[in-house]
Amino acid sequence: MDEALRKKLSNLRVLFYDFDGVMTDNRVLVDQNGIESVFVNRSDGLAVSRLKKRGYTQVIVSTETNPVVEKRAEKLKIPVIHGVDDKGEIIRKYLEDNSISRESTLFIGNDLNDLPAFNAVGVKACPADAYEIIKDSADIIFQSRGGAGVIRELMDLLPE
């Protein structure tokens, strides 16, 4: 990791996460009643907890309006903003409302609808299996695939 990126990471205070494709492997299991389920990674849950103890604010920002996203956020005890059309607009408003500088923020995303969020934050990151357009825009491409420990990998990069 180059020194400029290391400095950016040391200034982070707020971490925004997409849900599908970052905290999950982007697949959905739908049962005969239309109930959706996803797989999440317990290592990511541990990382969220540890990052919270280190003082990082963490927020899930998702296009989906789905109870599974809300339930995961509840379990992790972090806020969720879901049903979002423009993630960049929502993040800029969040930063303005909370007097947070863009430079102190990171967003992890994996697909086209995450590009506006990339334009709203200081550090852009993505899982190994993100789409090429996202990888081309990212400051960090994790070795982990979505749903396979992306946030856990992020934790190891951030200063204690």
N, C-alpha and C positions, 0 to 999 in steps of 0.2 A: 504494500500500500504506500502510495507516495505521501510526502509530508503535507501537501495541501489538503488532501482528503483526510488525513489523520487530524489536522487542525479543525476541519469542518465537523468531524465526528465529536471532537472534544467540546464543541459549542452547542451540541444538540440538547434540547430540553423537552421537545414534544415529538412523539413518534406516531404517525398515522399509518394505519394498515388497511388495505383492501381486505375483504374477507375471502370470497371465492377465488381460488387460484393462488392465494398467499397463505391463509390460515387453513385452507383445504386444498385437496388435489384437483379442484375444479369440477369434480364429478358430483352428481346428485342421485340419490336413490329415492325413487318415488314408489310408494306402495299403492295397492289397489284403491285406497281411499284418497289418494292424492297427497298424502303426508310425505314431506320431503325430509331426508336425513343426509348428513354429510359426515365424513371422517375428518377429525382434527388430530393434531399431534400433541401428546401430553408434554413433550419437551418444550413446545412453544408455550404451553400453559405455565410451566415452571419459569420460563424466561420472562414472561409477562409479569409474574409475581416478583421475580428478582429485580427486574428493571424498575418496577414500582417502588421497591425498597431503596433503590439507588436515586429515586427522586424524579424519574422520567414520567411525564404525562403521556398516556397512550390512548388513542382513540381509533375505533374501527369506523371506516367510512365506506359504505356499500351502496351500490345501485339497487340491490335486491331489497324488497320489503318482505322479509321472511322471518317467522318466529325463531327459526334455528339460529339466525344471526344474533337476534336479541338475547336468546337463551345463553349463547356462548359468551356474549359480552357480560351478561349478568354473572355467570360462573367465574369469569376472569376479574370481575369487579372493575371493569373499565367502561367508559361511555361508548355508545354506538350512535352514529348518525346514518340512518339507512333510508332507502327509497329516494336516493339522491340522483338527479339527472346530471348535474355538473359538479363533479367532485372538487374542481379547482375553485369554483365560486364559493362552495360551502367552506372549504379550508381557508380561503382568504377572509371570509366573514368571521370564522372562528378565531383567526389570528387577530383581526381587528377588534373584535369584541373582548378579547382577553389580553390585549396589548402585548402580543407576542411577535417577535421579529421573525421574518421568513427564514433568515439564516440559521435560526435555532431549531429548525424543523426538518423532518425526514418523512418521506412517504414510500411505502413498498406497494407496488402494483404489478400487474402481469398482462394487461390487455388494453386495447384501444381506449376504453372509457377511463383509463387511468392517466392518460396524457395530460388532460387539464390539471390534474392534481400535481403532476410533475412540474408544471409551470408555476405552481403556487408555493413550492417549498425550496429549502436550501439544498437538500441532499435527496437524490432520486435513487431508489434501489428496486431490484426485482429478483424473483426466483430464477433458477437455472433454466426452467422450462417456460419462461415468459415468451411472448411473441417477439419477433425480431425488431419490430418498430420500438418496442419498449426497451429491449436490450440496447439498442442504438442510442437511446436517450438517457440511459441509466449511468449514474456515477459508480454504482456497485451492482455487480451481478453475483448473487450468492451461488455457492456450489449446490446448495439444497434446492430441490424441486418444491413447488407449492405443496403445502400440507405435510412436508417432510422435515420440518425443523428450521424454516427460514428465520423465524424470530429468535430461536435459540442461537443460530449462527450470528445474527445481528448482535445479540447480547455479548458474545465473545469479542466483537470488534469495538464495543463501546467501553470507555474508561470506567473504572470502578468509581 
